[in-house]
Amino acid sequence: MAPRRDPTEFLETFGALKRCLSAVATHAYATVEMGSTQGKFLRYVGRNSRISQAELAREYQACHVFCLPSVQEGFGIVFLEAMAAARPIVAARAAAVPEVATDGLLVEPESAEALADALARLHSDSELRRALGEQGSRAVEQYDARRVAAPFLEELAAFTAASG
């Protein structure tokens, strides 16, 4: 795992959440139970986890929220994956994250307390989770490969026609 994706801060968030939940950690996941949600609100796919695309899709469908507190995301394809699964996002307001995760709850970088507050807010507000997930699902469409490539291909065709 790249140092920028060190899970330390994410896992420290569990400590900040202790006032309203209990955490159970295993080698692949840290599963958090909050209130009546039994182990599906927050999951940590651990360091060195190697999972298939199908397993990854199941993980997105099994969770309620996607959280990545990275402070150095170049683009953040994982945010697009979460958005495509209609999952609300909690992330650090840093690097390219605000440009991609426009419909997420963005918090101050390197603040376990801010992450905990955002996660607790989403846990207690199912309507906000649903709304952010739906907004992200609509927003991710702008990154569709055909939609992104079409203007480039049109320009290339125009250039080729003009020079040929």
N, C-alpha and C positions, 0 to 999 in steps of 0.2 A: 504494500500500500504506500502511496506517495506520502511524504511527510505532511503535505498540505491537507491530507485527508486523515490525519491522525485522529483516532476516535476519542482521545482523552477528554476533550471539552464536551463532546456529546455524552460520554459516560458520566462526566461530572454533573451533567444536567440531572441525571437520576438522583444524585444527592440533593440537589436543589428542589426536586419534586417530592422528596420524602414526606413533606408535610401533608400530602394528599394521596400518596400511593405507596405501593411496595414494589420492589424490583427483584426479579429472579434472573440471574445471568447463567448462560451456558457457553460452550465454546463457540457456537455459531450465532447465537442471538442473545440479546438482553430483552426479555419480554416484560413489559410493564403492565400491571393491572391497575386500572383506575376505576373506582366505583363499581358499577355493574358491568363494565367492559372486561371480559375475561381474556386477557392476554392478546388482544388484537389491536389495541390502540397504537402502540409504538413498538417497533421491532428494530433491532440493530443487526444488520447483516455484517458479521464480524470481519476483522482483519484476516486477510488471506482466504476469505470465503470464495470458493470457485463454484458458481452455480450456472446452470444452463439458461438460455433465454426463456424457455418455458417455465423453469423454476422462478426466474426473476419476475416474469409476468404474474405468476401465482403470488409472489411476495407483495407486489404492488396491489393486487386485488385483495389480499388478506389484511392489509394495513388500513388504518384510517387517515394517517398523516405521513407525509414524507418530510424528513428533517435531515439537512446536510449543512452543518455550520462551517463549511470550508471558507477560508478567507482568500483563496487564490484560485478560484475557478476560472479557467480561460473562457469557456463557453458554457459548460454544464449540461451535457446531453442527458444526464440523469434527471435534471429538472424537466426536460421535455418528456422523458419516460413517465415521470410521475404525473405530469399534466395530461398525457395521453390516457392514463389510467383514471383520470378525474380525481386525483388525490390532492388535497390542499398541501401547500408547501410551507415549511418553516425553515428559514435560512438566514445566514449572516448577510447584512447589507454591506457587501464588499465585492471588489473586482467586477466581473461581468454579471454577477447574480441579479442585480436590479434590472438589467436589460432583458434577461430571459424570464425570470420568475416575477413578472409584473403583478401577478394576482396572488402572491403569497404573503405570508406574514414575515417581514424582514426585520431582523433585530440587530442591535449593535454587535459588531464582531467580538469574539472571544469573551462573551458574557453568558456563562451558564445560567445565571439568574434570569436574563432576558429570554433565553431559549425556554427555560422552564415555564416562565409566565406565558409565552406564546403557546406552548404545548398545552398547558392547563386551560388556557382560554378556548382553544379548539376542542379540548375534551368536553368542556362544559357547554359548548354551543354547537349542537349538531347542525343547525341551520347555517351557521357561518362555515362549517366544514363543507356542507353541501354546496353552498354558493361559491366558495373559493375553488372547489373542485370543478364545478361546471364552468366557471370563468376560465380556469386554466385549460380545460378541455377544448374550449372554443379558441383560445389564444394559440394553442399548439398547432392549429391548422396552418398558420402562416409559415411554419417551418417544413411543411410538406415538400418532399424532394422535387416533385414536378412543379409545384408553385414557385419554389426558389430557383429552379433551373430555367424555367420558361423565359424570363426576361434576358437571361444570359444567352440562351440559344437564339432568341430573336435578334439580339445585338450582333451575335456572331454571324447569323445568316445575312443581316443587312451589311455587315462589313465585307463578307465574302462576295456578295452580289455587287457591291460598289467597287471592289478591287478586281473583280473578274471580268 
